[in-house]
């Protein structure tokens, strides 16, 4: 039987929203939602939080996650990418003799995450020759009609040839939803995550919200409240 582990990166040094990972979100620390959803899915032998912060570790354990060690300082600064942090956990698990077939990177900032999409991602990946499956959502407007502001403060379209095209005639585009990333262990790909080794799991837009600013935070809480009221 296939074995899976969930890994949630959660360092303590958030700058734009201080202590973001454990800030109260609609009555619970933000990280609690990702932990609880992972556990609810019943897909994982372990849900591991990798952190450099004692308070985050304590809260993660309270909500059912494992925190087997503190992340090395060199993997906890503002410039550390996610994959080296995940690889550090996978190396640790291998060193203690624990072997897994799949791992899922979950972000601590995904309170709108639903277990059914985690399950969908796992099932589609398991039953395919793909290497990854990740959360995605459709763009709310045609990217072909977007523009930038040039150095003179004027508009400049990225693809001006589509200026007169009807929206319904333009190909739909998708973006990373930033919630979860499944991967097969023992399989290597030389392609980026958004390539043909990956299966996108499409989430409705009302379940997707980045949380990088206080404005984002407030919008996410409103979205969460509406979902709760509809239950």
Buried (B, 14 or more C-beta within 10 A) or exposed (E): EEBBBBBBBBBBEBEEBEBBBBBEBEEBBBBBBBBBBBBEBEBBEBBBBBBBBEEBBEBBEEBEBBBBEBBEEEBBEEEBEEEEBBEBBBEBBEEEEBEBBBBBBBBBBBBBBBBEBBBBBBEBBBEEEBBBBBBBBBEEEBBBBEEEEEEEEEEEEEBEEBEEEEEEEBEEEEBBBBBBBBBBBEEEBEEEBBEEBBBBBEBEEEBBBBBBEEEBBEBBBEBBEEBEEEE
